[in-house]
Amino acid sequence: MEKLLISCKFNSNSSSDVVGGSLPNILFANFFKKILNYKIILHDPFFNSKELLKPFCDNIISDPIIDYRDFDRVVSPLFYIGDLKDKKNDKIYNIEGRHSFDKNLIIKKKNIQILQKKNFYIKDRFDPVINLKSFDIPYHYYYEWMARENFRPNIKLKKLLKIPLQTNERTYSIQIRKQNHKTFDNNYQGNDYDDYIRKLILKIKDKDQNSNIIIYGLDEKTNFNNKNLLDFLHYKKVVFLEKYSANPLERAIILSKYSDITLSTINGFSCFAKYLGYFSGNLKKTQIINSEPNLSKMIHARRALSAGVAEKNFQYNSIFFKKFEILKNNKIENLKFN
């Protein structure tokens, strides 16, 4: 049987992308195991999934260094992020990142070449033997693909940590993200953000007095600059998720197991937890707060190559991402509890 490798490590000769870009590959490995006639190998040097999880694919490799020639197929979900080359004069344009907003380049289409920049076998980026093995689709399309297949993942902890929650009461999981590289109108920062979170929790408790509140994204042991907010959170007896696990994979699965409603920005970690939650039947609602104002800006619109994969169009027909309800004008008074 042919071997397919999917890796949590995107780049073999520099640091990998953020946690939210790496975690979904664990989910994709489980998906491929169900639908493809391949031996599915997960490369996970980060999250200790082999020890944490019950079996969900054929094998897990934790060694940071692997030989991609040992596999028949390799998966690179961030394939379209990179540089642009004008083949006529060999000039290379860096078009990744926020500095490339609204940048216009005068290049004839026939002379355009895309150079894969974020690729977990980048040191061999021009090796035709390896590149011919690649199976490249942007990672958020995998989420949509899985949702359309109604794929129910088999990602389960060998031992689920118990956290102190009142039984038979609704659980709200709130992400704390005081610093965000993306800013939009009506978003809150600094002390205004702290006040926003306080008002949010007071509104929840006013409408749902006995509810549980889980806070994630805030480590109470290291965030000394958030003392006023921390004092309020302690007073309201919220559960700090980071207190129970330092492993992002484990935290995401805990969220998916216990959350009825999530309130967060658009980010990869939360998307991973939300998919697990929705398709296990636990998560009921997703509210997007202090984040993108509409669907057209949801995924990777900041990346200059997004037009090539129609990122701004597919969300409106999406099964998965249309589950995300964006809080109107980011105003707490518009929060719905139905």
ChimeraX attribute file (.defattr): number of C-alpha atoms within 10 A of each C-alpha:
attribute: neighborCount
match mode: 1-to-1
recipient: residues
	/A:1	8
	/A:2	10
	/A:3	15
	/A:4	24
	/A:5	25
	/A:6	24
	/A:7	27
	/A:8	25
	/A:9	26
	/A:10	25
	/A:11	18
	/A:12	17
	/A:13	12
	/A:14	12
	/A:15	10
	/A:16	16
	/A:17	16
	/A:18	12
	/A:19	17
	/A:20	17
	/A:21	21
	/A:22	23
	/A:23	24
	/A:24	24
	/A:25	24
	/A:26	23
	/A:27	20
	/A:28	23
	/A:29	25
	/A:30	22
	/A:31	22
	/A:32	18
	/A:33	17
	/A:34	16
	/A:35	10
	/A:36	10
	/A:37	12
	/A:38	17
	/A:39	17
	/A:40	27
	/A:41	22
	/A:42	24
	/A:43	23
	/A:44	22
	/A:45	17
	/A:46	17
	/A:47	18
	/A:48	15
	/A:49	23
	/A:50	17
	/A:51	11
	/A:52	16
	/A:53	17
	/A:54	14
	/A:55	17
	/A:56	22
	/A:57	22
	/A:58	14
	/A:59	14
	/A:60	23
	/A:61	17
	/A:62	17
	/A:63	10
	/A:64	11
	/A:65	12
	/A:66	12
	/A:67	7
	/A:68	16
	/A:69	11
	/A:70	12
	/A:71	16
	/A:72	17
	/A:73	20
	/A:74	24
	/A:75	23
	/A:76	25
	/A:77	28
	/A:78	20
	/A:79	21
	/A:80	22
	/A:81	21
	/A:82	21
	/A:83	18
	/A:84	22
	/A:85	18
	/A:86	19
	/A:87	14
	/A:88	11
	/A:89	8
	/A:90	12
	/A:91	9
	/A:92	15
	/A:93	15
	/A:94	14
	/A:95	18
	/A:96	17
	/A:97	12
	/A:98	12
	/A:99	12
	/A:100	14
	/A:101	13
	/A:102	9
	/A:103	8
	/A:104	8
	/A:105	10
	/A:106	6
	/A:107	13
	/A:108	10
	/A:109	8
	/A:110	9
	/A:111	12
	/A:112	15
	/A:113	14
	/A:114	16
	/A:115	20
	/A:116	19
	/A:117	21
	/A:118	21
	/A:119	25
	/A:120	28
	/A:121	24
	/A:122	17
	/A:123	13
	/A:124	14
	/A:125	14
	/A:126	12
	/A:127	11
	/A:128	9
	/A:129	11
	/A:130	18
	/A:131	15
	/A:132	11
	/A:133	17
	/A:134	17
	/A:135	15
	/A:136	14
	/A:137	15
	/A:138	17
	/A:139	20
	/A:140	19
	/A:141	17
	/A:142	17
	/A:143	22
	/A:144	18
	/A:145	16
	/A:146	20
	/A:147	18
	/A:148	12
	/A:149	11
	/A:150	12
	/A:151	18
	/A:152	17
	/A:153	19
	/A:154	17
	/A:155	18
	/A:156	17
	/A:157	17
	/A:158	11
	/A:159	10
	/A:160	13
	/A:161	12
	/A:162	9
	/A:163	14
	/A:164	9
	/A:165	16
	/A:166	11
	/A:167	9
	/A:168	9
	/A:169	13
	/A:170	17
	/A:171	22
	/A:172	24
	/A:173	24
	/A:174	22
	/A:175	19
	/A:176	17
	/A:177	15
	/A:178	17
	/A:179	11
	/A:180	11
	/A:181	5
	/A:182	11
	/A:183	13
	/A:184	10
	/A:185	11
	/A:186	14
	/A:187	19
	/A:188	20
	/A:189	16
	/A:190	11
	/A:191	12
	/A:192	12
	/A:193	18
	/A:194	19
	/A:195	14
	/A:196	19
	/A:197	20
	/A:198	15
	/A:199	14
	/A:200	19
	/A:201	19
	/A:202	14
	/A:203	15
	/A:204	19
	/A:205	15
	/A:206	11
	/A:207	12
	/A:208	14
	/A:209	12
	/A:210	14
	/A:211	17
	/A:212	25
	/A:213	24
	/A:214	22
	/A:215	19
	/A:216	21
	/A:217	15
	/A:218	18
	/A:219	16
	/A:220	17
	/A:221	8
	/A:222	8
	/A:223	11
	/A:224	11
	/A:225	8
	/A:226	15
	/A:227	11
	/A:228	12
	/A:229	18
	/A:230	18
	/A:231	12
	/A:232	15
	/A:233	19
	/A:234	12
	/A:235	9
	/A:236	15
	/A:237	12
	/A:238	19
	/A:239	19
	/A:240	20
	/A:241	21
	/A:242	18
	/A:243	14
	/A:244	14
	/A:245	14
	/A:246	11
	/A:247	14
	/A:248	16
	/A:249	25
	/A:250	22
	/A:251	20
	/A:252	22
	/A:253	20
	/A:254	23
	/A:255	26
	/A:256	26
	/A:257	20
	/A:258	20
	/A:259	25
	/A:260	21
	/A:261	23
	/A:262	27
	/A:263	23
	/A:264	23
	/A:265	21
	/A:266	20
	/A:267	14
	/A:268	19
	/A:269	20
	/A:270	21
	/A:271	24
	/A:272	23
	/A:273	24
	/A:274	28
	/A:275	23
	/A:276	26
	/A:277	27
	/A:278	21
	/A:279	16
	/A:280	16
	/A:281	13
	/A:282	17
	/A:283	23
	/A:284	13
	/A:285	19
	/A:286	25
	/A:287	18
	/A:288	20
	/A:289	26
	/A:290	26
	/A:291	24
	/A:292	22
	/A:293	19
	/A:294	13
	/A:295	17
	/A:296	15
	/A:297	15
	/A:298	20
	/A:299	18
	/A:300	15
	/A:301	15
	/A:302	17
	/A:303	19
	/A:304	23
	/A:305	19
	/A:306	16
	/A:307	12
	/A:308	8
	/A:309	13
	/A:310	11
	/A:311	20
	/A:312	16
	/A:313	12
	/A:314	15
	/A:315	19
	/A:316	11
	/A:317	10
	/A:318	16
	/A:319	17
	/A:320	21
	/A:321	21
	/A:322	13
	/A:323	14
	/A:324	20
	/A:325	15
	/A:326	24
	/A:327	22
	/A:328	15
	/A:329	15
	/A:330	20
	/A:331	14
	/A:332	17
	/A:333	12
	/A:334	10
	/A:335	16
	/A:336	10
	/A:337	9
	/A:338	4
